[in-house]
Amino acid sequence: MNFVQLIRDTEQIQQIKEYLRENNECNYILFVMGINTGLRISDILKLKVSDLKYSNILFVFCILQLHKI
């Protein structure tokens, strides 16, 4: 298993978020979920709409798009 380095610099996290928000909203949402929940990407991708207590249309759309790929 590969070791993953944590991103501890808040400025670097902010730059990544801004880049993703401008270029790919779905990846932005996945990134924000990952850094705020600590879930692995494999766990985030397994989420279903019914797993989410509060969801918005953009998030649901992104999850559905990811499952089509």
Secondary structure, DSSP 8 states (H G I E B T S, - for coil): ---------HHHHHHHHHHHHHH-HHHHHHHHHHHHH---HHHHHH--GGG-SS--HHHHHHHHHHHH-
